[in-house]
Amino acid sequence: MGSNPTPAVSSAFWVGANGDRWPVFKIAEPRELLVEQLSLLLYVEEQLKDKVLPELMSEAEDGELKQGLTLHATQTHDHVVNVRRVFELLGEKPKTKTDPVLDALQKQRKRIVRRLDSPKLKDLAHAEAVVKTEHLEIGAYTSALGLAGAMNVTPEIGELLEKNLADEQKALELGVEAAEQLGEQAAALAATP
């Protein structure tokens, strides 16, 4: 058996990424589901801000990729602020819950990059990881926005989530462009004798 990437549930308590513990409960109300979604989003954004993007920026060699990552690191800082503000507007304490999907994507990228020799291929793997992560974030923000809209929460909540979603959609476009360019460059290098 492999290790379980999800947080530990013991003694009927959920243990979050930051060590916080709270009782395990069934989600019975839309508001509880929204808070759950926001807890996962906050984890993703904080991991990207504090660990993933700095790591990618230090490993990337392509100038355009580095520039895109730097821009998105600034946006991601704002995303954390925005998600925390949404918690406040809901009257909730901001908390994180580990997102095993993000963790799996990061493990996958690291496993692949370790096996690559070419800096171009490594940058391509980084760009592909960006694309996969942006799809995760876009799906999460789309779901949270739909639920928030159905609940008729304050307009500011929708605006904050919409701003983050727009940034993620633009980051996806840039990630796809970078992956295509880096893929073409890597293929051209492989074709030259």
N, CA, C and O of each residue as an XYZ file, in Angstrom:
772
protein
N       0.827     -1.187      0.000
C       0.000      0.000      0.000
C       0.867      1.244      0.000
O       1.869      1.309      0.712
N       0.482      2.237     -0.801
C       1.205      3.507     -0.828
C       0.697      4.427      0.252
O      -0.280      4.128      0.939
N       1.372      5.554      0.394
C       0.938      6.515      1.401
C      -0.294      7.259      0.904
O      -0.473      7.448     -0.299
N      -1.115      7.666      1.813
C      -2.348      8.377      1.488
C      -2.061      9.868      1.423
O      -1.626     10.441      2.421
N      -2.291     10.533      0.263
C      -1.961     11.946      0.145
C      -2.970     12.869      0.801
O      -2.732     14.075      0.866
N      -4.081     12.353      1.287
C      -5.091     13.209      1.887
C      -4.785     13.415      3.361
O      -4.072     12.613      3.964
N      -5.318     14.485      3.947
C      -5.074     14.727      5.372
C      -5.632     13.597      6.227
O      -6.547     12.881      5.820
N      -5.079     13.459      7.385
C      -5.497     12.396      8.285
C      -6.840     12.718      8.920
O      -7.095     13.855      9.316
N      -7.684     11.721      9.011
C      -8.928     11.842      9.756
C      -8.791     10.875     10.921
O      -8.728      9.662     10.726
N      -8.744     11.416     12.127
C      -8.617     10.553     13.291
C      -9.471     11.129     14.413
O      -9.655     12.341     14.522
N      -9.982     10.234     15.236
C     -10.810     10.635     16.365
C     -11.887     11.622     15.950
O     -12.209     12.551     16.691
N     -12.447     11.415     14.754
C     -13.517     12.257     14.225
C     -13.103     13.713     14.059
O     -13.938     14.613     14.151
N     -11.804     13.948     13.812
C     -11.320     15.288     13.517
C     -10.585     15.274     12.191
O      -9.868     14.323     11.881
N     -10.760     16.313     11.419
C     -10.045     16.520     10.175
C      -8.816     17.339     10.513
O      -8.924     18.354     11.201
N      -7.643     16.918     10.042
C      -6.413     17.650     10.302
C      -6.014     18.341      9.007
O      -5.706     17.683      8.014
N      -6.020     19.658      9.022
C      -5.720     20.445      7.832
C      -4.241     20.545      7.559
O      -3.416     20.084      8.348
N      -3.910     21.150      6.433
C      -2.531     21.294      5.992
C      -1.693     22.063      7.006
O      -0.496     21.814      7.148
N      -2.321     22.991      7.704
C      -1.578     23.802      8.666
C      -1.647     23.219     10.083
O      -1.215     23.864     11.038
N      -2.184     22.014     10.221
C      -2.255     21.367     11.518
C      -3.530     21.659     12.292
O      -3.772     21.048     13.334
N      -4.345     22.578     11.804
C      -5.618     22.857     12.464
C      -6.476     21.596     12.463
O      -6.412     20.785     11.539
N      -7.267     21.449     13.495
C      -8.169     20.303     13.595
C      -9.586     20.829     13.766
O      -9.825     21.794     14.492
N     -10.511     20.182     13.089
C     -11.917     20.501     13.295
C     -12.715     19.237     13.089
O     -12.275     18.313     12.406
N     -13.904     19.200     13.691
C     -14.690     17.960     13.639
C     -15.072     17.595     12.209
O     -15.343     18.458     11.374
N     -15.087     16.295     11.957
C     -15.568     15.791     10.682
C     -17.090     15.875     10.733
O     -17.700     15.459     11.718
N     -17.697     16.400      9.698
C     -19.142     16.504      9.663
C     -19.631     16.304      8.244
O     -18.890     16.486      7.278
N     -20.863     15.934      8.142
C     -21.479     15.806      6.824
C     -21.858     17.198      6.353
O     -22.308     18.032      7.138
N     -21.673     17.440      5.072
C     -22.056     18.722      4.494
C     -23.546     18.639      4.166
O     -23.981     17.806      3.371
N     -24.312     19.524      4.797
C     -25.767     19.468      4.644
C     -26.336     20.720      3.974
O     -27.473     20.710      3.503
N     -25.558     21.783      3.931
C     -26.057     23.062      3.423
C     -25.134     23.602      2.332
O     -23.929     23.350      2.365
N     -25.680     24.335      1.374
C     -24.847     24.939      0.325
C     -23.720     25.807      0.886
O     -22.613     25.811      0.348
N     -23.995     26.534      1.951
C     -22.965     27.388      2.555
C     -21.770     26.553      3.033
O     -20.617     26.949      2.859
N     -22.056     25.399      3.634
C     -20.987     24.516      4.101
C     -20.157     24.009      2.922
O     -18.935     23.894      3.016
N     -20.824     23.711      1.826
C     -20.113     23.260      0.628
C     -19.239     24.379      0.072
O     -18.109     24.132     -0.349
N     -19.751     25.601      0.069
C     -18.954     26.733     -0.411
C     -17.720     26.933      0.470
O     -16.626     27.171     -0.043
N     -17.887     26.840      1.773
C     -16.748     26.983      2.681
C     -15.731     25.867      2.430
O     -14.525     26.109      2.455
N     -16.209     24.665      2.192
C     -15.322     23.539      1.862
C     -14.533     23.838      0.584
O     -13.319     23.640      0.533
N     -15.237     24.319     -0.449
C     -14.576     24.660     -1.713
C     -13.536     25.762     -1.508
O     -12.439     25.701     -2.061
N     -13.886     26.755     -0.719
C     -12.953     27.860     -0.454
C     -11.732     27.383      0.325
O     -10.625     27.875      0.109
N     -11.932     26.423      1.234
C     -10.805     25.871      2.001
C      -9.815     25.158      1.088
O      -8.603     25.262      1.279
N     -10.324     24.443      0.104
C      -9.460     23.781     -0.878
C      -8.770     24.814     -1.768
O      -7.579     24.698     -2.056
N      -9.525     25.823     -2.200
C      -8.941     26.877     -3.044
C      -7.841     27.634     -2.307
O      -6.797     27.940     -2.884
N      -8.079     27.934     -1.033
C      -7.065     28.658     -0.270
C      -5.793     27.820     -0.155
O      -4.689     28.353     -0.263
N      -5.940     26.523      0.061
C      -4.774     25.641      0.108
C      -4.007     25.697     -1.214
O      -2.786     25.854     -1.226
N      -4.733     25.568     -2.325
C      -4.094     25.580     -3.644
C      -3.353     26.892     -3.859
O      -2.183     26.892     -4.242
N      -4.025     28.003     -3.617
C      -3.395     29.311     -3.864
C      -2.190     29.529     -2.954
O      -1.171     30.054     -3.401
N      -2.289     29.136     -1.689
C      -1.143     29.317     -0.780
C       0.019     28.414     -1.168
O       1.172     28.839     -1.101
N      -0.258     27.182     -1.572
C       0.816     26.292     -2.012
C       1.504     26.849     -3.253
O       2.730     26.815     -3.366
N       0.702     27.362     -4.180
C       1.281     27.942     -5.394
C       2.137     29.148     -5.050
O       3.247     29.291     -5.561
N       1.628     30.010     -4.191
C       2.351     31.239     -3.827
C       3.640     30.941     -3.073
O       4.691     31.506     -3.376
N       3.553     30.057     -2.093
C       4.682     29.834     -1.191
C       5.691     28.801     -1.667
O       6.873     28.900     -1.338
N       5.242     27.803     -2.443
C       6.138     26.706     -2.797
C       6.270     26.474     -4.294
O       7.376     26.486     -4.833
N       5.149     26.265     -4.961
C       5.184     25.769     -6.333
C       5.747     26.803     -7.305
O       6.688     26.514     -8.044
N       5.176     27.998     -7.305
C       5.657     29.004     -8.267
C       7.109     29.426     -8.008
O       7.875     29.547     -8.965
N       7.518     29.654     -6.755
C       8.942     29.957     -6.541
C       9.866     28.844     -7.044
O      10.933     29.115     -7.595
N       9.445     27.587     -6.848
C      10.242     26.457     -7.321
C      10.318     26.458     -8.849
O      11.394     26.285     -9.422
N       9.177     26.653     -9.503
C       9.168     26.688    -10.968
C      10.015     27.842    -11.502
O      10.752     27.675    -12.474
N       9.910     29.011    -10.868
C      10.692     30.166    -11.330
C      12.187     29.908    -11.198
O      12.969     30.352    -12.039
N      12.588     29.200    -10.156
C      14.021     28.932     -9.987
C      14.521     27.857    -10.945
O      15.693     27.863    -11.324
N      13.646     26.936    -11.339
C      14.053     25.846    -12.222
C      13.949     26.200    -13.703
O      14.704     25.669    -14.518
N      13.025     27.087    -14.059
C      12.811     27.421    -15.472
C      14.018     28.147    -16.044
O      14.636     28.976    -15.375
N      14.343     27.825    -17.288
C      15.450     28.490    -17.975
C      14.965     29.390    -19.106
O      15.652     30.342    -19.476
N      13.792     29.099    -19.656
C      13.237     29.898    -20.744
C      12.782     31.256    -20.201
O      12.024     31.322    -19.233
N      13.250     32.333    -20.830
C      12.947     33.682    -20.366
C      11.468     34.014    -20.364
O      10.965     34.615    -19.415
N      10.763     33.624    -21.425
C       9.326     33.918    -21.494
C       8.555     33.118    -20.446
O       7.614     33.634    -19.843
N       8.943     31.881    -20.229
C       8.285     31.071    -19.206
C       8.505     31.693    -17.834
O       7.565     31.804    -17.047
N       9.739     32.099    -17.539
C      10.039     32.738    -16.253
C       9.210     34.002    -16.071
O       8.686     34.260    -14.988
N       9.096     34.787    -17.140
C       8.336     36.031    -17.073
C       6.864     35.744    -16.769
O       6.262     36.418    -15.934
N       6.289     34.755    -17.437
C       4.902     34.377    -17.183
C       4.698     33.866    -15.768
O       3.693     34.181    -15.131
N       5.639     33.084    -15.274
C       5.551     32.566    -13.913
C       5.643     33.697    -12.888
O       4.947     33.685    -11.874
N       6.511     34.672    -13.165
C       6.664     35.811    -12.266
C       5.373     36.627    -12.202
O       4.942     37.035    -11.124
N       4.767     36.860    -13.353
C       3.496     37.579    -13.389
C       2.436     36.808    -12.597
O       1.699     37.392    -11.802
N       2.367     35.514    -12.818
C       1.332     34.738    -12.141
C       1.599     34.630    -10.641
O       0.657     34.484     -9.862
N       2.853     34.698    -10.223
C       3.160     34.694     -8.789
C       2.567     35.933     -8.125
O       2.031     35.853     -7.019
N       2.662     37.073     -8.796
C       2.064     38.304     -8.271
C       0.545     38.170     -8.199
O      -0.068     38.554     -7.203
N      -0.060     37.624     -9.253
C      -1.505     37.422     -9.265
C      -1.927     36.454     -8.165
O      -2.955     36.648     -7.516
N      -1.131     35.417     -7.962
C      -1.477     34.400     -6.969
C      -1.475     34.981     -5.566
O      -2.295     34.595     -4.734
N      -0.571     35.897     -5.299
C      -0.596     36.608     -4.009
C      -1.949     37.296     -3.837
O      -2.557     37.219     -2.769
N      -2.416     37.967     -4.886
C      -3.726     38.630     -4.846
C      -4.856     37.617     -4.690
O      -5.856     37.902     -4.030
N      -4.706     36.437     -5.291
C      -5.734     35.405     -5.180
C      -5.904     34.958     -3.725
O      -7.022     34.759     -3.252
N      -4.783     34.807     -3.033
C      -4.842     34.428     -1.614
C      -5.599     35.501     -0.835
O      -6.473     35.188     -0.025
N      -5.265     36.755     -1.079
C      -5.947     37.868     -0.401
C      -7.442     37.832     -0.711
O      -8.271     38.007      0.182
N      -7.781     37.605     -1.973
C      -9.193     37.588     -2.377
C      -9.971     36.445     -1.722
O     -11.090     36.646     -1.251
N      -9.381     35.244     -1.691
C     -10.080     34.112     -1.083
C     -10.243     34.349      0.418
O     -11.293     34.045      0.983
N      -9.218     34.884      1.060
C      -9.326     35.201      2.491
C     -10.446     36.228      2.729
O     -11.186     36.137      3.708
N     -10.554     37.193      1.827
C     -11.612     38.208      1.943
C     -12.993     37.562      1.778
O     -13.939     37.947      2.465
N     -13.113     36.605      0.889
C     -14.396     35.909      0.717
C     -14.779     35.209      2.023
O     -15.938     35.260      2.436
N     -13.820     34.563      2.669
C     -14.099     33.948      3.967
C     -14.648     35.004      4.939
O     -15.659     34.781      5.606
N     -13.968     36.151      5.005
C     -14.403     37.220      5.910
C     -15.826     37.665      5.589
O     -16.646     37.830      6.492
N     -16.119     37.857      4.313
C     -17.459     38.301      3.914
C     -18.526     37.276      4.289
O     -19.683     37.633      4.511
N     -18.143     36.022      4.357
C     -19.068     34.971      4.776
C     -19.129     34.834      6.297
O     -19.918     34.055      6.833
N     -18.278     35.610      6.986
C     -18.235     35.517      8.443
C     -17.522     34.274      8.936
O     -17.782     33.797     10.040
N     -16.625     33.752      8.120
C     -15.891     32.526      8.452
C     -14.409     32.828      8.654
O     -13.861     33.760      8.066
N     -13.783     32.025      9.491
C     -12.328     32.105      9.663
C     -11.674     31.399      8.469
O     -12.027     30.259      8.165
N     -10.723     32.061      7.785
C     -10.050     31.395      6.662
C      -9.310     30.141      7.134
O      -8.573     30.174      8.119
N      -9.519     29.044      6.419
C      -8.823     27.802      6.747
C      -8.535     27.057      5.452
O      -9.203     27.245      4.436
N      -7.522     26.209      5.523
C      -7.154     25.424      4.353
C      -7.461     23.957      4.599
O      -7.446     23.473      5.731
N      -7.739     23.268      3.501
C      -7.838     21.807      3.505
C      -7.008     21.314      2.338
O      -7.141     21.800      1.215
N      -6.163     20.357      2.609
C      -5.271     19.814      1.593
C      -6.047     19.364      0.365
O      -7.049     18.656      0.467
N      -5.567     19.788     -0.798
C      -6.161     19.348     -2.063
C      -5.256     18.270     -2.648
O      -4.180     18.579     -3.159
N      -5.678     17.006     -2.580
C      -4.824     15.921     -3.068
C      -4.576     15.989     -4.572
O      -3.594     15.427     -5.058
N      -5.447     16.665     -5.314
C      -5.244     16.783     -6.759
C      -4.025     17.651     -7.037
O      -3.182     17.282     -7.855
N      -3.918     18.794     -6.374
C      -2.744     19.656     -6.559
C      -1.483     18.908     -6.145
O      -0.477     18.935     -6.855
N      -1.540     18.249     -5.009
C      -0.358     17.520     -4.542
C       0.071     16.452     -5.545
O       1.264     16.266     -5.786
N      -0.901     15.751     -6.128
C      -0.580     14.722     -7.123
C       0.022     15.335     -8.383
O       0.960     14.779     -8.954
N      -0.504     16.465     -8.817
C       0.061     17.137     -9.996
C       1.513     17.540     -9.762
O       2.350     17.415    -10.657
N       1.807     18.020     -8.567
C       3.168     18.441     -8.265
C       4.122     17.248     -8.189
O       5.260     17.328     -8.651
N       3.659     16.157     -7.612
C       4.488     14.942     -7.562
C       4.760     14.430     -8.975
O       5.876     14.016     -9.291
N       3.741     14.463     -9.811
C       3.895     14.010    -11.192
C       4.944     14.858    -11.922
O       5.816     14.316    -12.602
N       4.859     16.177    -11.784
C       5.815     17.063    -12.451
C       7.239     16.776    -11.972
O       8.155     16.667    -12.786
N       7.425     16.654    -10.681
C       8.760     16.412    -10.136
C       9.321     15.081    -10.622
O      10.504     14.977    -10.947
N       8.464     14.067    -10.668
C       8.903     12.738    -11.127
C       9.358     12.796    -12.586
O      10.361     12.182    -12.952
N       8.632     13.522    -13.401
C       8.988     13.633    -14.821
C      10.249     14.466    -15.002
O      11.154     14.070    -15.737
N      10.317     15.612    -14.341
C      11.458     16.517    -14.519
C      12.763     15.845    -14.106
O      13.799     16.064    -14.735
N      12.722     15.029    -13.055
C      13.933     14.314    -12.609
C      14.518     13.441    -13.710
O      15.723     13.195    -13.738
N      13.670     12.977    -14.610
C      14.116     12.042    -15.652
C      14.556     12.748    -16.929
O      14.983     12.089    -17.878
N      14.461     14.063    -16.970
C      14.793     14.802    -18.191
C      16.187     15.404    -18.098
O      16.594     15.906    -17.050
N      16.913     15.346    -19.214
C      18.243     15.955    -19.269
C      18.202     17.338    -19.910
O      18.898     18.254    -19.472
N      17.399     17.481    -20.928
C      17.360     18.711    -21.710
C      16.643     19.834    -20.967
O      15.525     19.640    -20.491
N      17.274     21.012    -20.861
C      16.591     22.161    -20.258
C      15.299     22.519    -20.991
O      14.329     22.941    -20.361
N      15.278     22.352    -22.328
C      14.057     22.641    -23.099
C      12.934     21.684    -22.698
O      11.786     22.096    -22.540
N      13.275     20.405    -22.535
C      12.252     19.442    -22.130
C      11.778     19.710    -20.699
O      10.594     19.557    -20.396
N      12.694     20.106    -19.829
C      12.297     20.443    -18.459
C      11.338     21.637    -18.470
O      10.321     21.625    -17.776
N      11.659     22.660    -19.252
C      10.765     23.819    -19.340
C       9.416     23.425    -19.929
O       8.377     23.934    -19.508
N       9.431     22.525    -20.895
C       8.176     22.028    -21.464
C       7.355     21.321    -20.381
O       6.145     21.528    -20.288
N       8.000     20.500    -19.572
C       7.297     19.807    -18.483
C       6.732     20.817    -17.474
O       5.633     20.628    -16.952
N       7.491     21.893    -17.202
C       6.995     22.927    -16.291
C       5.760     23.615    -16.882
O       4.773     23.844    -16.183
N       5.826     23.938    -18.168
C       4.690     24.608    -18.823
C       3.463     23.688    -18.832
O       2.341     24.144    -18.615
N       3.678     22.414    -19.079
C       2.558     21.470    -19.066
C       1.953     21.359    -17.663
O       0.739     21.209    -17.526
N       2.781     21.432    -16.632
C       2.274     21.402    -15.257
C       1.441     22.648    -14.963
O       0.434     22.581    -14.258
N       1.873     23.784    -15.511
C       1.101     25.020    -15.356
C      -0.291     24.835    -15.963
O      -1.295     25.192    -15.346
N      -0.345     24.282    -17.159
C      -1.626     24.086    -17.848
C      -2.548     23.190    -17.011
O      -3.724     23.505    -16.830
N      -2.020     22.088    -16.509
C      -2.841     21.174    -15.705
C      -3.341     21.856    -14.428
O      -4.497     21.689    -14.038
N      -2.467     22.617    -13.789
C      -2.846     23.295    -12.547
C      -3.895     24.370    -12.807
O      -4.825     24.543    -12.019
N      -3.742     25.087    -13.913
C      -4.735     26.116    -14.241
C      -6.107     25.499    -14.493
O      -7.122     26.084    -14.117
N      -6.151     24.329    -15.123
C      -7.433     23.652    -15.314
C      -8.067     23.319    -13.960
O      -9.276     23.475    -13.789
N      -7.269     22.866    -13.012
C      -7.763     22.581    -11.669
C      -8.364     23.840    -11.048
O      -9.478     23.812    -10.526
N      -7.624     24.933    -11.109
C      -8.091     26.178    -10.499
C      -9.333     26.725    -11.196
O     -10.261     27.192    -10.536
N      -9.353     26.669    -12.506
C     -10.519     27.170    -13.253
C     -11.766     26.376    -12.867
O     -12.830     26.958    -12.657
N     -11.645     25.074    -12.773
C     -12.776     24.250    -12.354
C     -13.241     24.597    -10.946
O     -14.442     24.675    -10.684
N     -12.293     24.804    -10.044
C     -12.642     25.117     -8.655
C     -13.328     26.478     -8.549
O     -14.332     26.621     -7.851
N     -12.780     27.476     -9.245
C     -13.406     28.806     -9.192
C     -14.764     28.809     -9.871
O     -15.684     29.476     -9.399
N     -14.910     28.082    -10.963
C     -16.197     27.999    -11.655
C     -17.253     27.389    -10.739
O     -18.380     27.882    -10.673
N     -16.895     26.330    -10.038
C     -17.830     25.685     -9.103
C     -18.199     26.628     -7.961
O     -19.375     26.770     -7.625
N     -17.201     27.267     -7.367
C     -17.467     28.177     -6.247
C     -18.335     29.352     -6.696
O     -19.238     29.777     -5.976
N     -18.056     29.867     -7.880
C     -18.863     30.984     -8.401
C     -20.308     30.566     -8.639
O     -21.236     31.309     -8.318
N     -20.495     29.386     -9.197
C     -21.855     28.899     -9.436
C     -22.632     28.758     -8.147
O     -23.794     29.157     -8.066
N     -21.993     28.191     -7.138
C     -22.651     28.003     -5.858
C     -22.920     29.350     -5.185
O     -24.010     29.576     -4.660
N     -21.934     30.238     -5.202
C     -22.111     31.566     -4.603
C     -23.250     32.312     -5.292
O     -24.053     32.970     -4.629
N     -23.321     32.214     -6.604
C     -24.394     32.868     -7.349
C     -25.763     32.312     -6.984
O     -26.722     33.066     -6.819
N     -25.851     31.012     -6.860
C     -27.123     30.376     -6.513
C     -27.563     30.744     -5.093
O     -28.754     30.759     -4.784
N     -26.585     31.038     -4.239
C     -26.893     31.382     -2.847
C     -27.225     32.862     -2.675
O     -27.634     33.276     -1.590
N     -27.059     33.654     -3.709
C     -27.305     35.098     -3.613
C     -26.476     35.757     -2.518
O     -26.996     36.551     -1.734
N     -25.196     35.431     -2.464
C     -24.300     36.071     -1.498
C     -24.011     37.497     -1.965
O     -24.450     37.904     -3.041
N     -23.277     38.247     -1.159
C     -23.001     39.638     -1.513
C     -22.277     39.712     -2.849
O     -21.485     38.825     -3.169
N     -22.533     40.751     -3.633
C     -21.880     40.884     -4.938
C     -20.352     40.893     -4.860
O     -19.682     40.455     -5.795
N     -19.802     41.385     -3.758
C     -18.339     41.436     -3.632
C     -17.719     40.044     -3.691
O     -16.629     39.872     -4.238
N     -18.401     39.058     -3.134
C     -17.885     37.684     -3.182
C     -17.763     37.234     -4.631
O     -16.725     36.712     -5.036
N     -18.811     37.434     -5.406
C     -18.776     37.069     -6.818
C     -17.691     37.811     -7.575
O     -17.011     37.230     -8.421
N     -17.523     39.090     -7.276
C     -16.501     39.892     -7.961
C     -15.093     39.379     -7.656
O     -14.255     39.297     -8.554
N     -14.833     39.037     -6.401
C     -13.507     38.531     -6.016
C     -13.209     37.192     -6.685
O     -12.115     36.979     -7.209
N     -14.184     36.300     -6.661
C     -13.990     34.996     -7.288
C     -13.866     35.133     -8.807
O     -13.069     34.435     -9.434
N     -14.652     36.028     -9.389
C     -14.600     36.273    -10.839
C     -13.231     36.823    -11.247
O     -12.695     36.436    -12.285
N     -12.668     37.715    -10.442
C     -11.333     38.281    -10.722
C     -10.292     37.168    -10.729
O      -9.463     37.091    -11.636
N     -10.339     36.310     -9.718
C      -9.384     35.198     -9.674
C      -9.569     34.273    -10.877
O      -8.592     33.842    -11.488
N     -10.823     33.971    -11.214
C     -11.103     33.099    -12.354
C     -10.553     33.695    -13.645
O      -9.952     32.977    -14.444
N     -10.746     34.982    -13.862
C     -10.243     35.642    -15.079
C      -8.720     35.545    -15.159
O      -8.166     35.296    -16.230
N      -8.045     35.742    -14.029
C      -6.582     35.612    -14.006
C      -6.160     34.191    -14.356
O      -5.201     33.993    -15.102
N      -6.874     33.199    -13.820
C      -6.527     31.799    -14.085
C      -6.748     31.461    -15.557
O      -5.958     30.728    -16.152
N      -7.810     31.988    -16.142
C      -8.075     31.731    -17.561
C      -6.975     32.332    -18.434
O      -6.550     31.711    -19.408
N      -6.516     33.525    -18.094
C      -5.427     34.161    -18.843
C      -4.122     33.371    -18.643
O      -3.354     33.184    -19.586
N      -3.884     32.913    -17.417
C      -2.683     32.107    -17.148
C      -2.723     30.805    -17.942
O      -1.689     30.333    -18.413
N      -3.909     30.228    -18.090
C      -4.040     29.015    -18.893
C      -3.667     29.305    -20.346
O      -2.921     28.540    -20.956
N      -4.173     30.390    -20.896
C      -3.834     30.757    -22.276
C      -2.320     30.904    -22.445
O      -1.743     30.391    -23.404
N      -1.685     31.606    -21.508
C      -0.235     31.806    -21.588
C       0.514     30.488    -21.407
O       1.530     30.252    -22.062
N       0.015     29.633    -20.523
C       0.643     28.325    -20.321
C       0.557     27.450    -21.554
O       1.518     26.764    -21.901
N      -0.590     27.470    -22.219
C      -0.760     26.690    -23.450
C       0.189     27.218    -24.529
O       0.845     26.434    -25.215
N       0.263     28.550    -24.679
C       1.180     29.138    -25.666
C       2.625     28.742    -25.366
O       3.369     28.368    -26.272
N       3.022     28.826    -24.094
C       4.392     28.465    -23.712
C       4.665     26.995    -24.000
O       5.730     26.652    -24.513
N       3.713     26.123    -23.674
C       3.905     24.690    -23.917
C       4.037     24.407    -25.407
O       4.861     23.587    -25.811
N       3.233     25.078    -26.227
C       3.322     24.876    -27.676
C       4.674     25.337    -28.206
O       5.310     24.626    -28.984
N       5.119     26.519    -27.793
C       6.410     27.043    -28.258
C       7.562     26.169    -27.791
O       8.460     25.848    -28.570
N       7.537     25.787    -26.535
C       8.629     24.955    -26.001
C       8.615     23.577    -26.635
O       9.672     22.986    -26.855
N       7.427     23.056    -26.933
C       7.328     21.766    -27.611
C       7.921     21.827    -29.007
O       8.632     20.914    -29.429
N       7.622     22.918    -29.731
C       8.185     23.105    -31.076
C       9.713     23.221    -31.007
O      10.418     22.629    -31.824
N      10.223     23.984    -30.031
C      11.672     24.148    -29.883
C      12.346     22.824    -29.552
O      13.399     22.505    -30.104
N      11.747     22.062    -28.660
C      12.327     20.760    -28.277
C      12.312     19.810    -29.460
O      13.275     19.073    -29.674
N      11.234     19.816    -30.230
C      11.151     18.949    -31.405
C      12.179     19.357    -32.455
O      12.785     18.497    -33.094
N      12.380     20.656    -32.639
C      13.372     21.143    -33.603
C      14.790     20.725    -33.194
O      15.600     20.345    -34.040
N      15.077     20.797    -31.903
C      16.398     20.375    -31.426
C      16.617     18.883    -31.628
O      17.717     18.446    -31.967
N      15.561     18.111    -31.418
C      15.665     16.654    -31.575
C      15.850     16.277    -33.030
O      16.454     15.248    -33.335
N      15.330     17.108    -33.942
C      15.401     16.811    -35.377
C      16.746     17.173    -35.973
O      17.095     16.681    -37.046
N      17.521     18.035    -35.292
C      18.829     18.421    -35.820
C      19.883     17.395    -35.441
O      19.975     16.963    -34.292
N      20.679     17.014    -36.442
C      21.715     15.998    -36.168
C      22.867     16.559    -35.356
O      23.813     15.835    -35.045
